[in-house]
Amino acid sequence: KLLQTFVKIQISSSTLAYFKTKPVVKQERHSITLSTSKMAGADGDDSLYPIAVLIDELRNEDVQLRLNSIKKLSTIALALGVERTRTELLPFLTDTIYDEDEVLLALAEQLGNFTMLVGGPEYVHCLLPPLESLATVEETVVRDKAVESLRKISQEHSPVDLEVHFEPLVKRLASGDWFTSRTSACGLFSVCYPRVSSTVKAEIRQHFRTLCSDDTPMVRRAAASKLGEFAKVLELDYVKSDIISLFTALASDEQDSVRLLAVEACVSIATLLPQEDLETLVMPTLRQAAEDKSWRVRYMVADKFSELQKAVGPEITKNDLVPAFQNLLKDCEAEVRAAAANKVKEFCENLPEDSREQIIMTHILPCVKELVSDTNQHVKSALASVIMGLSTILGKDNTVEHLLPLFLAQLKDECPEVRLNIISNLDCVNEVIGIRQLSQSLLPAIVELAEDAKWRVRLAIIEYMPLLAGQLGVEFFDEKLNTLCMAWLIDHVYAIREAATCNLMKLVEKFGAEWAQNTIVPKVLGMANDPNYLHRMTTLFCINALSEACGQDITTKQMLPVVLKMSNDQVANVRFNVAKSLQKIGPVLDSNALQSEVKPVLEKLATDTDMDVKYFAQEAITPLALCCGSFSPSARTLVIQLSTKMRLKWWNDGQLAVV
């Protein structure tokens, strides 16, 4: 009753008046008529107002209103009760499957959760008519959602109801005139097959065979996509007698879109068959697919290769899959090579241990060496993402002799993604050959790139540096790479100096404020006395970036004095950047430092002879003046942001107190 009252409250008075004054409500598009006695309740029961609102909104020209009404179905069903939902709401919905796709999609999704709203599993078959209609519509996403809901409520059916209600629905869909219903039927065979009688099972198998040889490619595609799933619920004898023949036929289909889906089903079928049957029943078709004339089919074989490898076992892998994998790595299509390259590590890991190293060194590594210099960057990038993992499989000696030259070549590749994939996986090599060996081999190449004449190459290495530092550790970084990072701060290209500043901030976040105080901050502050004003400005940029990460103590005691001293710099660009820096680090400082040290310097800069210096000093004075009170650091940050945006003027202490 409370819920009914709540629903009725949601109905506008105009809608109520409309339904109370109209003698009959007829919907032109749908075969449903509700009389006033039912609608308003001749006996005083007006609990059918919710369904009236639903009908009203479904007739509305606004798609959003119709969509909203569908999303309220569960609420309306609760208000109506299970009996009225079954006898009035569901028949109405069944007759209204003529709407926009988004409305039908929402309806299909809602009906999948309607079991308890129609009275529980005993009455769940009442949901089949509207879902059957939705499973035949033209839009694919609506059909898929309807099939998903049908699969869901099939589990609520008892075995008897499944044969009486659900299985006939599957048959009707499977024998429908339009391909849309037949494609939907393909997704329903596997959910009802295990729980029906032997006679019905035979009929279901026959229907599935018919759909696998349907004249329409879309139906054969749907059947091929569900072949593996259907095979899992069949008895082994029927897998051998029925599924294998269907698999062979679909894998030889004239449409490559059907053949590639058959490859996906091959994984499921191979896991079901005994080892002795795989060679005769599955492998001929799989060999054919690996050499298919369509690159999309070969791509699917490459993409599923690791799963196929696990399904067929070690012996077939050695005899059949290794040559097939070699061919895929050498394929004429870049997409196929990239998919195969992406599986190199996983394929090698799953090889039999007794012959793993021999197979890799003899058959796989020569192909990998060719891919390192492939003309397609996607192939090289895919290989770079997994090649480092081979080092843990091959061991230290083979890694140093055979893999390190490949890593070096990829580190120097012109494609930034290739370089990133190598650097981001250095920890794999580090575990095998050790940090010293790594420093003697790969790090010289990294340093060489960091000093490259092309500034974009240097920029790419800077971006990878925090990642590299995290893998190598703080001690090794200080020994080998710290000097390099500091050298970037005085690069002649501004983009490099800017990236180096951001790089320092990320390093401090990774290694901590104590490391920064001992290693980075002294070198940064030393640049404040550099003859080149650009380098002095870089000091200010670094202070801006590091102040928050280093904390109040380091900022106040070490950084602030340097910034204040630079306010007397002869170059105006440095002086106005001092004003900007003071504004930036202001939230980190305490109120005493702001009042006694920062404020006088900004007031002095506000009277500077240079217009830009005066402007930025005034910009900094306004928000920092508000922070001279006892605010927390977070509050000071907020005040600075707000006051800067509002362009507030300088206020005296009395005005500040009012604020």
Residue pairs with C-beta under 8 A, 6 or more apart in sequence:
3 75
3 78
3 79
4 47
4 50
4 79
7 49
7 50
7 75
7 76
7 79
8 46
8 49
8 50
10 53
11 49
11 50
11 53
15 52
15 53
15 56
16 49
18 56
19 25
19 36
19 39
19 40
19 49
19 52
19 56
20 36
20 39
20 40
22 36
23 35
23 36
24 33
24 34
24 35
24 36
25 33
25 34
25 39
25 52
25 55
26 33
27 33
27 55
27 58
27 59
29 59
29 96
29 98
30 58
30 92
30 95
30 96
30 98
31 95
32 55
32 91
32 92
32 95
32 96
34 48
34 51
34 52
34 55
36 42
38 48
39 48
39 49
39 52
40 46
40 48
40 49
41 47
41 48
47 79
47 80
48 80
48 84
50 75
50 76
50 79
50 80
51 76
51 80
51 84
51 88
51 89
51 92
53 69
53 76
54 69
54 72
54 73
54 76
54 89
54 92
55 92
57 65
57 66
57 68
57 69
58 66
58 69
58 70
58 96
58 99
60 66
63 100
63 102
63 103
66 99
66 100
66 103
67 100
67 102
67 103
67 106
70 103
70 106
70 107
70 110
71 106
71 110
73 89
73 93
73 107
73 110
73 111
73 114
74 110
74 113
74 114
74 117
76 89
77 85
77 89
77 114
77 117
77 118
78 117
80 88
80 89
82 117
82 118
82 119
82 123
83 119
85 114
85 117
85 118
86 118
86 119
86 123
86 126
90 118
90 126
90 127
90 129
90 130
91 129
93 107
93 111
93 130
94 129
94 130
94 133
97 104
97 107
97 130
97 133
97 134
97 137
101 137
101 139
101 141
101 142
104 134
104 137
104 139
104 142
105 139
105 141
105 142
105 145
107 130
107 134
108 131
108 134
108 142
108 145
108 146
108 148
108 149
109 145
109 149
111 127
111 130
111 131
111 134
111 146
111 149
112 145
112 148
112 149
112 150
112 152
112 153
114 127
114 153
115 121
115 124
115 127
115 153
115 156
118 124
118 126
118 127
119 126
121 156
121 157
121 158
121 161
124 153
124 156
124 157
124 161
125 157
125 161
125 164
125 165
125 166
127 149
127 153
128 150
128 153
128 165
128 166
128 169
131 146
131 149
131 150
131 153
132 150
132 169
132 172
132 173
134 142
134 143
134 145
134 146
135 143
135 146
135 147
135 150
135 173
135 180
135 181
135 184
136 143
136 173
136 176
136 178
136 180
136 181
136 184
137 143
137 146
137 180
138 180
143 180
143 183
143 184
144 187
146 184
147 184
147 187
147 188
150 169
150 188
151 187
151 188
151 191
154 162
154 166
154 188
154 191
154 192
155 191
157 165
157 166
159 195
159 196
162 192
162 195
162 196
163 196
163 197
163 200
166 192
167 192
167 196
167 200
167 204
169 188
170 185
170 188
170 189
170 192
170 204
170 207
171 203
171 207
172 181
173 181
173 182
173 184
173 185
173 188
174 181
174 182
174 185
174 207
174 210
174 211
175 182
175 207
176 182
176 185
179 214
179 216
179 218
179 219
182 211
182 214
182 216
182 219
182 222
183 218
183 219
183 221
183 222
184 222
185 207
185 211
186 208
186 211
186 219
186 222
186 223
186 225
186 226
187 222
187 226
189 204
189 207
189 208
189 226
189 230
190 226
190 229
190 230
190 232
190 233
192 204
193 201
193 204
193 230
193 233
193 234
194 233
196 204
205 234
205 238
205 242
208 223
208 230
208 246
209 242
209 246
211 219
211 220
211 222
211 223
212 220
212 223
212 224
212 227
212 246
212 249
212 250
213 220
213 249
214 220
214 223
217 255
217 257
217 258
220 250
220 253
220 255
220 258
221 255
221 257
221 258
221 261
223 246
223 250
224 250
224 253
224 258
224 261
224 262
224 265
225 261
225 264
225 265
227 243
227 246
227 247
227 250
227 261
227 262
227 265
227 268
227 269
228 264
228 265
228 266
228 267
228 268
228 269
229 268
230 243
231 239
231 243
231 265
231 268
231 269
231 272
232 268
232 272
234 242
234 243
236 272
236 273
239 269
239 272
239 273
240 273
240 277
240 281
243 269
244 269
244 281
244 282
247 262
247 265
247 266
247 269
247 282
247 285
248 285
250 258
250 259
250 261
250 262
250 265
251 259
251 262
251 263
251 266
251 285
251 288
251 289
252 259
252 285
252 288
253 259
253 262
256 292
256 294
256 296
256 297
257 296
259 289
259 292
259 294
259 297
260 294
260 296
260 297
260 299
260 300
261 300
262 285
262 289
263 286
263 289
263 297
263 300
263 301
263 304
264 300
264 304
266 282
266 285
266 286
266 289
266 304
266 308
266 311
267 304
267 307
267 308
267 311
269 282
270 278
270 282
270 308
270 311
270 312
271 311
273 281
273 282
275 313
275 315
278 312
278 313
278 316
279 316
282 312
283 312
283 316
283 320
286 301
286 308
286 312
286 320
286 324
287 320
287 324
289 297
289 298
289 300
289 301
290 298
290 301
290 324
290 327
290 328
291 298
291 327
292 298
292 301
295 331
295 332
295 333
295 335
295 336
298 328
298 331
298 333
298 336
299 333
299 335
299 336
299 339
301 308
301 324
301 328
302 328
302 331
302 336
302 339
302 340
302 343
303 339
303 343
305 321
305 325
305 328
305 340
305 343
305 347
306 343
306 346
306 347
306 350
308 321
309 317
309 321
309 347
309 350
310 350
312 320
312 321
314 351
314 352
317 350
317 351
317 352
318 351
318 352
318 355
318 359
322 359
322 363
322 364
323 363
325 340
325 343
325 347
325 364
326 363
326 364
326 367
328 336
328 337
328 339
328 340
329 337
329 340
329 341
329 344
329 364
329 367
329 368
329 370
329 371
330 337
330 367
330 370
331 337
331 340
334 374
334 375
334 376
334 378
334 379
335 378
337 371
337 374
337 376
337 379
338 376
338 378
338 379
338 381
338 382
339 382
341 368
341 371
341 379
341 382
341 383
341 386
342 382
342 383
342 385
342 386
343 386
344 364
344 368
344 383
344 386
344 387
344 390
345 386
345 387
345 389
345 390
345 393
346 386
347 364
348 356
348 360
348 364
348 390
348 393
349 389
349 393
351 359
351 360
356 393
357 393
357 394
357 395
357 398
360 390
360 393
360 394
361 394
361 398
361 402
365 402
368 383
368 387
368 390
368 406
369 406
371 379
371 380
371 383
372 380
372 383
372 387
372 406
372 409
372 410
373 409
374 380
374 383
377 415
377 417
377 418
380 410
380 413
380 415
380 418
381 415
381 417
381 418
381 421
383 410
384 410
384 413
384 417
384 418
384 419
384 421
384 422
385 421
385 425
387 403
387 406
387 407
387 410
387 422
388 407
388 422
388 425
388 426
388 428
388 429
389 425
389 428
390 399
390 403
391 399
391 403
391 428
391 429
391 431
391 432
391 433
392 428
392 431
392 432
394 402
394 403
395 432
396 432
396 433
396 437
399 429
399 432
399 433
400 433
400 437
400 441
403 429
404 429
404 433
404 441
404 442
407 422
407 429
407 441
407 442
408 441
408 442
408 445
410 418
410 419
410 421
410 422
411 419
411 422
411 423
411 442
411 445
411 446
411 449
412 419
412 445
412 448
412 449
413 419
416 460
419 449
419 460
419 461
419 464
420 460
420 464
423 446
423 464
423 467
423 468
424 464
424 467
426 438
426 442
426 468
426 471
426 472
427 471
429 438
429 442
430 438
430 471
430 472
433 441
435 472
435 473
435 476
438 472
439 476
439 480
443 480
443 481
446 461
446 468
447 484
449 457
449 458
449 460
449 461
450 458
450 461
450 462
450 484
450 488
451 458
452 458
452 461
455 491
455 493
455 495
455 496
458 488
458 491
458 493
458 496
459 495
459 496
459 499
462 488
462 496
462 499
462 500
462 503
463 499
463 503
465 481
465 485
465 503
465 507
466 503
466 506
466 507
466 510
468 481
469 477
469 481
469 507
469 510
469 511
470 510
472 480
472 481
474 511
474 515
477 507
477 511
478 519
482 519
485 500
485 503
485 504
485 507
486 523
488 496
488 497
488 499
488 500
488 503
489 497
489 500
489 501
489 504
489 524
489 527
489 535
489 538
489 542
490 497
490 527
490 530
490 532
490 535
490 538
491 497
491 500
497 534
497 538
497 541
498 541
501 538
501 541
501 542
501 545
502 545
504 520
504 524
504 542
504 545
504 546
505 545
505 546
505 549
507 516
507 520
508 515
508 516
508 520
508 546
508 549
508 550
509 549
513 549
513 550
513 551
513 554
516 546
516 549
516 550
516 554
517 550
517 554
517 558
520 546
521 546
521 550
521 554
521 558
521 559
524 539
524 542
524 543
524 546
525 539
525 558
525 559
525 562
527 535
527 536
527 538
527 539
527 542
528 536
528 539
528 562
528 565
528 566
529 536
530 536
530 539
533 569
533 571
533 573
533 574
536 566
536 569
536 571
536 574
537 573
537 574
537 577
539 562
539 566
540 563
540 566
540 574
540 577
540 578
540 580
540 581
541 577
543 555
543 559
543 562
543 563
543 581
543 585
544 580
544 581
544 584
544 585
546 559
547 555
547 559
547 584
547 585
547 588
548 588
550 559
551 588
552 588
552 589
552 590
552 633
555 585
555 588
555 589
556 588
556 589
556 590
556 593
559 585
560 585
560 589
560 593
560 597
560 598
563 578
563 581
563 582
563 585
564 578
564 597
564 598
564 601
566 574
566 575
566 578
567 575
567 578
567 601
567 604
567 605
569 575
569 578
572 608
572 610
572 612
572 613
573 612
575 605
575 608
575 610
575 613
576 605
576 610
576 612
576 613
576 615
576 616
576 617
577 616
578 601
578 605
579 602
579 605
579 613
579 616
579 617
579 619
579 620
580 616
580 619
580 620
582 598
582 601
582 602
582 620
582 624
583 616
583 619
583 620
583 623
583 624
583 640
583 644
586 594
586 598
586 620
586 623
586 624
586 627
586 636
586 640
587 627
587 633
587 634
587 636
587 637
587 640
588 633
589 598
591 627
591 628
591 629
591 630
591 631
594 624
594 627
594 628
595 628
598 624
599 621
599 624
599 625
599 628
602 617
602 620
602 621
602 624
603 617
603 621
605 613
605 614
605 616
605 617
606 614
606 617
606 618
606 621
607 614
608 614
608 617
618 650
619 644
621 650
622 643
622 644
622 647
622 648
622 649
622 650
623 639
623 640
623 641
623 643
623 644
623 648
624 640
625 650
625 651
625 656
626 639
626 640
626 643
626 648
626 651
626 656
626 659
627 636
627 639
627 640
628 656
629 656
631 639
651 659
